[in-house]
Amino acid sequence: MKHIKIVFLGSLLGSLFSCSNNEKADGYGNFEATEITISSEANGKLEFLNLEEGQVLEKGEIIGLVDTLQLYLNKQQLQASKATVASKSGGVWSQVSVLNQQLQTAKTEQQRIQNMFNENAATQRQLDQANSQVDVLKKQMQNVETQNAPIVNEVKSIDAKVAQIEEQISKSSIINPIKGTVLTQYAEVDEITSFGKPLYKIADLEEMTLRIYVSETQLPNIKIGQEVTVKIDSGEEMKNYNGTISWISASAEFTPKIIQTKEERVNLVYAVKITVKNDGSLKIGMPAEMWISE
C-alpha cells in the first residue's frame, strides 16, 4: 500500500512538471525605446529650461533659451559697420552719376562735330578733340566703378556675418525635436552651457519595442507583421498585450544571457523586434515574454 502511494505521487509530480514545460514562452527579452540626447547648439548661460523628468513634451515646443545678448550686440555692431561702408558706396555712385551726365553731353557734342565735319564745317582736330573727350569720360567712369567693387564686396561680407549671427541666435532657442517623455535632465537654469553639451534625454514611449531572440527552428513560425501576445509580470499573474513583429534580423548571433537555459545560450539565435502599444505600464528595460499562440 505504501509503495502504491509513492508511485501515485511520482506520477502526479511528473504530470505537473510536464504541464509546466508545455507552458513555455516562445521568446524572452526586454523593452527598449529610441532615446535621443538633446544637446546645446549655442554657448552661454541658460536663461530658462522648462522641463522635468517624466514630463511629456510636444514636437516643436520651445523649452529653453541660451543667453543671446552678446550675439545681439555683435549684430548691431555689424549693421552699423555696414551703414558706414554703404555710405562710401553712395559717394562713389554720386561721382558715377556726375560723370555719366558729362559723358552724355560729350557724346552730343561729338555727334555735332561729326555732322559738321561731314559737311566740311569742322576740322579733323576738332573731331579728334570731341572723340578724345568721350573716351576720357568713359575711362573715368570705369575707374570710379572699379573703386566701388571692394565696397560692394565688403557689404556682402558683412551681410554674411549678420546672417551667421542670426543663425546662432535662432539656435539659442532650445526646440524639442520629437514628441516624447523626458527620461533624464542634465542641465539646470543659470548654468553655463556650450555647444554639444547634453541638456536632456527624451524618448517616445507611446509605442515600445520588445527585443527578443528566437532559435532557427522558430523562424518558420514568425514573419514581419504577425500579431503575437506579449506578457509581463503583474503581481501573481501575467498581464497581456497585443504586439506586432516589426523586424527580424537577417543574421544569427550568439544568444544573450537572458535566455533561460544553458543549452539555449550556446546556440545561435535571431533577434526579433515586436512593437507594443504602451498603456503607461511598460518601461525601458522591463522584461517580457512573447507567445506566438495561447
Secondary structure, 3 states (H helix, E strand, C coil): CHHHHHHHHHHHHHHHHHHHHHCCCCEEEEEECCEEEEECCCCEEEEEECCCCCCEECCCCEEEEECCHHHHHHHHHHHHHHHHHHHHHHHHHHHHHHHHHHHHHHHHHHHHHHHHHHCCCCCHHHHHHHHHHHHHHHHHHHHHHHHHHHHHHHHHHHHHHHHHHHHHHHHCEEECCCCEEEEEECCCCCCEECCCCEEEEEECCCEEEEEEEEEHHHHHHCCCCCEEEEEEEECCEEEEEEEEEEEECCCCEECCCCCCCHHHHCCEEEEEEEEEECCCCCCCCCEEEEECCC
